[in-house]
Structures are given as C-alpha cells and as structure tokens.
C-alpha cells in the first residue's frame, strides 16, 4: 500500500512540476483538477480562440469558476501552451484529408484536386491550383500563405 501511495504522490508531483510559473497557474491547479488530471488541461496546444472554446465547454459541463479565474486560466494557457505552427501544405503531395482539413475544402473539392493533379501533373503555383474545376478559388486564395508547391 505504501509503495502505491508513494508512486501516486510522485506522479502527482510531476504534474505540478510540469506547469510553468506565472499568473493563472494557481487557478489551473485548483479549478481543472476538480474534473480531470492536470495533464489533460495542457496536453493539447491551441491558440487563444481554441482555449476559449475549450474553457466555454468546461463551463457548460458544470465547472464552477469565476470570470476572473476564467480569464487568468485563459491567459495562462494561451501564453504557456500555444498552438504549434503548422508547416506549409505541399499541394503536390497532400492527401485528400489534408486538403480538406487544412484548407477547409469539401470532400469533393479535395478529390477534384487529387484527380486534376494525377491527370495534369504537379501544380507550379496557386494560379494552377485555382484552375481545378469545382474548387472554391476564394478559399484557396484565403489560405495561400499555408501552401507550398
């Protein structure tokens, strides 16, 4: 029994140690551990809007938190666990799922890009990509900074 308690204490201590110091740490430790282990609080990296949606979901599920605590937690998570920047999407190698998710295209648009690429060869520019019939050129243009050829 004692070794099990020591192991539990060790892992609980390591979770505390993983949280960087800063405003909001105390609120995270107090509020988030009420429902789940602390690692789940910061295992996903998100931008501020993503963290806001996550916290809104937790509140909707019944988390008891003041507006001040919520703000401190949001600031802490956004600062210490930001979204990792995605590399550019190579449209000449991307799968249909990558095209759908990274460019917010429909399944049929992603399939059209793959089919066009297979028939005509690699895309050389965004203008080539916009020529694919049935693809929303405005969506492609809006995400051009995320593309590689």
C-alpha contacts under 8 A as a table, 3 or more apart, distances in Angstrom:
res1	aa1	res2	aa2	distance
1	X	4	X	5.28
1	X	5	X	6.39
2	X	5	X	5.12
2	X	6	X	6.20
3	X	6	X	5.03
3	X	7	X	6.11
4	X	7	X	5.09
4	X	8	X	6.16
5	X	8	X	5.03
5	X	9	X	6.05
6	X	9	X	4.99
6	X	10	X	6.05
7	X	10	X	5.03
7	X	11	X	6.30
8	X	11	X	5.29
8	X	12	X	6.05
9	X	12	X	5.05
9	X	13	X	5.96
10	X	13	X	5.07
10	X	14	X	6.20
11	X	14	X	4.98
11	X	15	X	6.33
12	X	15	X	5.25
12	X	16	X	6.57
13	X	16	X	5.15
13	X	17	X	6.25
14	X	17	X	4.93
14	X	18	X	6.27
15	X	18	X	5.27
15	X	19	X	7.11
15	X	38	X	6.50
15	X	39	X	6.47
16	X	19	X	5.80
16	X	29	X	7.83
16	X	38	X	7.87
17	X	20	X	7.49
19	X	25	X	7.05
20	X	25	X	7.44
20	X	80	X	7.17
21	X	25	X	6.45
22	X	25	X	5.88
22	X	76	X	7.24
23	X	26	X	7.48
23	X	72	X	6.68
23	X	76	X	6.45
24	X	27	X	5.17
24	X	28	X	6.23
24	X	69	X	7.55
24	X	72	X	4.64
24	X	73	X	4.99
24	X	74	X	7.98
24	X	75	X	7.17
24	X	76	X	5.15
25	X	28	X	5.16
25	X	29	X	6.25
25	X	73	X	7.34
25	X	76	X	6.84
26	X	29	X	5.16
26	X	30	X	6.16
27	X	30	X	5.13
27	X	31	X	5.76
27	X	32	X	7.84
27	X	69	X	6.12
27	X	72	X	7.14
27	X	73	X	6.27
28	X	31	X	5.40
28	X	32	X	5.34
28	X	33	X	7.50
28	X	38	X	7.99
28	X	41	X	7.86
28	X	73	X	5.95
29	X	32	X	6.00
29	X	33	X	5.98
29	X	38	X	7.10
30	X	33	X	6.13
30	X	34	X	7.10
31	X	34	X	5.76
31	X	63	X	7.68
31	X	64	X	7.58
31	X	65	X	7.01
32	X	35	X	6.09
32	X	36	X	6.52
32	X	37	X	7.62
32	X	38	X	6.50
32	X	41	X	6.65
33	X	36	X	5.15
33	X	37	X	5.49
33	X	38	X	5.56
35	X	63	X	7.93
36	X	40	X	6.86
36	X	41	X	7.94
37	X	40	X	5.89
37	X	41	X	7.44
38	X	41	X	5.20
38	X	42	X	7.28
39	X	42	X	5.69
39	X	43	X	5.69
40	X	43	X	5.14
40	X	44	X	7.56
41	X	44	X	7.65
42	X	45	X	6.78
42	X	77	X	7.17
42	X	81	X	6.54
44	X	81	X	7.73
45	X	81	X	5.24
45	X	82	X	5.23
45	X	83	X	4.55
45	X	84	X	6.70
46	X	49	X	7.67
46	X	50	X	5.25
46	X	51	X	5.92
46	X	78	X	7.13
46	X	81	X	6.87
46	X	82	X	5.17
46	X	83	X	3.97
46	X	84	X	7.47
47	X	50	X	5.25
47	X	51	X	6.33
47	X	78	X	6.10
47	X	82	X	5.36
47	X	83	X	4.92
48	X	51	X	5.12
48	X	52	X	6.09
48	X	74	X	7.27
48	X	75	X	7.88
48	X	77	X	7.94
48	X	78	X	5.09
48	X	82	X	7.51
49	X	52	X	4.94
49	X	53	X	6.27
50	X	53	X	5.18
50	X	54	X	6.27
51	X	54	X	5.00
51	X	55	X	6.12
51	X	74	X	6.42
51	X	77	X	7.02
51	X	78	X	6.76
52	X	55	X	5.17
52	X	56	X	6.06
52	X	74	X	6.53
53	X	56	X	5.03
53	X	57	X	6.19
54	X	57	X	5.13
54	X	58	X	6.35
55	X	58	X	4.98
55	X	59	X	6.22
55	X	70	X	7.60
55	X	74	X	7.57
56	X	59	X	5.13
56	X	60	X	6.13
57	X	60	X	4.98
57	X	61	X	6.19
58	X	61	X	5.03
58	X	62	X	6.54
58	X	63	X	5.66
59	X	62	X	5.14
59	X	63	X	4.65
59	X	64	X	6.86
59	X	65	X	7.51
60	X	63	X	7.22
65	X	69	X	6.11
65	X	70	X	6.31
66	X	69	X	5.15
66	X	70	X	6.09
67	X	70	X	4.98
67	X	71	X	6.12
68	X	71	X	5.18
68	X	72	X	6.28
69	X	72	X	5.07
69	X	73	X	6.10
70	X	73	X	5.14
70	X	74	X	6.07
71	X	74	X	5.10
71	X	75	X	6.13
72	X	75	X	5.23
72	X	76	X	6.06
73	X	76	X	5.05
73	X	77	X	6.08
74	X	77	X	5.29
74	X	78	X	6.03
75	X	78	X	5.25
75	X	79	X	6.03
76	X	79	X	5.29
76	X	80	X	5.94
76	X	81	X	7.93
77	X	80	X	5.29
77	X	81	X	5.22
77	X	82	X	7.09
78	X	81	X	5.64
78	X	82	X	5.17
79	X	82	X	6.06
87	X	146	X	7.55
88	X	145	X	7.77
88	X	146	X	4.78
88	X	147	X	5.14
88	X	148	X	5.71
89	X	94	X	6.80
89	X	98	X	7.98
89	X	102	X	7.69
89	X	146	X	6.03
89	X	147	X	4.84
89	X	148	X	5.58
90	X	93	X	5.55
90	X	94	X	5.82
90	X	147	X	5.99
90	X	148	X	4.47
90	X	149	X	5.47
91	X	94	X	5.12
91	X	99	X	7.62
91	X	123	X	7.31
91	X	147	X	6.74
91	X	148	X	6.37
91	X	149	X	6.00
92	X	117	X	7.19
92	X	122	X	5.56
92	X	123	X	6.29
92	X	149	X	6.26
94	X	98	X	5.86
94	X	99	X	6.40
95	X	98	X	5.20
95	X	99	X	6.35
95	X	114	X	7.70
96	X	99	X	5.09
96	X	100	X	6.14
96	X	107	X	7.33
96	X	110	X	5.11
96	X	111	X	6.04
96	X	114	X	6.86
97	X	100	X	5.05
97	X	101	X	6.09
97	X	107	X	7.85
97	X	110	X	7.54
98	X	101	X	5.31
98	X	102	X	5.67
98	X	103	X	7.81
99	X	102	X	5.52
99	X	103	X	5.53
99	X	104	X	7.28
99	X	105	X	6.60
99	X	110	X	5.64
100	X	103	X	5.67
100	X	104	X	5.08
100	X	105	X	4.46
100	X	106	X	5.88
100	X	107	X	6.21
100	X	109	X	7.90
100	X	110	X	5.83
101	X	104	X	5.10
101	X	105	X	6.94
102	X	105	X	7.99
103	X	139	X	7.06
103	X	140	X	7.03
103	X	143	X	6.61
104	X	139	X	7.62
105	X	109	X	5.95
105	X	110	X	6.26
105	X	135	X	8.00
105	X	136	X	7.80
105	X	139	X	7.61
106	X	109	X	5.19
106	X	110	X	6.32
107	X	110	X	5.22
107	X	111	X	6.17
108	X	111	X	5.02
108	X	112	X	6.08
109	X	112	X	4.98
109	X	113	X	6.35
109	X	134	X	6.25
109	X	135	X	5.18
109	X	136	X	7.71
110	X	113	X	5.18
110	X	114	X	6.41
110	X	135	X	7.96
111	X	114	X	5.11
111	X	115	X	6.07
112	X	115	X	5.05
112	X	116	X	5.97
112	X	132	X	6.94
112	X	133	X	7.25
112	X	134	X	7.14
112	X	135	X	7.35
113	X	116	X	5.13
113	X	117	X	5.99
113	X	129	X	7.59
113	X	132	X	6.27
113	X	135	X	7.66
114	X	117	X	5.09
114	X	118	X	6.09
115	X	118	X	5.09
115	X	119	X	6.27
116	X	119	X	5.18
116	X	120	X	5.83
116	X	121	X	7.61
116	X	132	X	6.54
117	X	120	X	5.34
117	X	121	X	4.94
117	X	122	X	5.73
117	X	123	X	6.97
118	X	121	X	5.72
118	X	122	X	7.92
122	X	149	X	7.96
123	X	126	X	7.68
123	X	128	X	5.70
123	X	129	X	6.32
123	X	149	X	6.31
124	X	128	X	6.40
124	X	149	X	5.82
125	X	128	X	5.30
125	X	129	X	6.68
125	X	149	X	6.43
126	X	129	X	4.98
126	X	130	X	6.23
126	X	140	X	7.73
126	X	141	X	7.71
126	X	144	X	7.09
127	X	130	X	5.10
127	X	131	X	6.59
128	X	131	X	5.35
128	X	132	X	7.43
129	X	132	X	5.80
129	X	140	X	7.85
130	X	135	X	6.99
130	X	136	X	7.71
130	X	137	X	5.19
130	X	140	X	7.01
132	X	135	X	5.86
136	X	139	X	5.51
136	X	140	X	6.64
137	X	140	X	5.00
137	X	141	X	6.07
138	X	141	X	5.02
138	X	142	X	6.06
139	X	142	X	5.10
139	X	143	X	6.40
140	X	143	X	5.36
140	X	144	X	5.97
141	X	144	X	5.11
142	X	145	X	7.93
143	X	146	X	5.53
143	X	147	X	7.14
144	X	147	X	5.37
